[in-house]
Each structure stands twice: as C-alpha cells, then as structure tokens.
C-alpha cells in the first residue's frame, strides 16, 4: 500500500522513454497535499490516494 506519491516535474519534453505508470490497471483518485516550486522551473507535487 502506498501512502503518498511525489512527482517531480521537469520543464523539459523528452519525446521518448518509458511511460510513467504503464502497468496501472485502474484509475486512482489522488488528493493534492503539497506543491513546491523551485527557481529552476521544477515543481514537486505530493499526493495522497483518495480525494
């Protein structure tokens, strides 16, 4: 069981590579708990299941 998810978003498009959650079998609703933005343009998003 996962208590929280943290996604760090880089402002770059790669155009290729693995899909983040390719094996996900069902939709999971997430509730945004926190967001932190950095001067570099990177954003860290923290979510909890539910919501």
Legacy VTK file of the C-alpha trace (Angstrom):
# vtk DataFile Version 3.0
C-alpha trace
ASCII
DATASET POLYDATA
POINTS 51 float
0.000 0.000 0.000
1.299 3.427 -0.923
0.640 6.303 1.490
1.859 9.143 -0.725
3.077 9.819 -4.244
5.632 12.513 -5.031
6.025 13.589 -8.653
8.832 15.923 -9.649
8.069 17.685 -12.925
10.979 18.978 -15.022
10.096 21.624 -17.651
11.573 19.506 -20.481
9.877 17.369 -23.158
11.870 14.231 -23.953
9.613 12.851 -26.699
10.518 9.245 -25.857
11.185 6.923 -22.941
9.103 4.770 -20.629
5.534 5.629 -19.681
5.363 6.551 -16.003
2.532 4.254 -14.919
2.207 1.893 -17.892
1.156 -1.111 -15.754
-1.641 0.696 -13.913
-4.833 -1.361 -14.212
-7.376 1.035 -12.735
-7.782 4.754 -12.150
-6.661 6.014 -8.724
-8.053 9.322 -7.471
-5.373 11.482 -5.836
-5.650 14.433 -3.468
-3.010 17.170 -3.776
-1.347 17.602 -0.367
1.535 19.941 -1.172
3.201 21.715 -4.087
6.684 23.186 -4.105
8.043 25.262 -6.978
11.743 25.926 -7.498
13.510 28.763 -9.342
14.755 26.271 -11.931
11.155 25.679 -13.043
10.957 22.262 -11.389
7.740 21.554 -9.462
7.367 18.861 -6.788
3.789 17.641 -6.280
2.812 15.494 -3.287
-0.413 13.465 -3.428
-2.327 11.026 -1.212
-4.715 8.399 -2.542
-8.370 9.338 -2.099
-9.973 12.655 -2.531
LINES 1 52
51 0 1 2 3 4 5 6 7 8 9 10 11 12 13 14 15 16 17 18 19 20 21 22 23 24 25 26 27 28 29 30 31 32 33 34 35 36 37 38 39 40 41 42 43 44 45 46 47 48 49 50
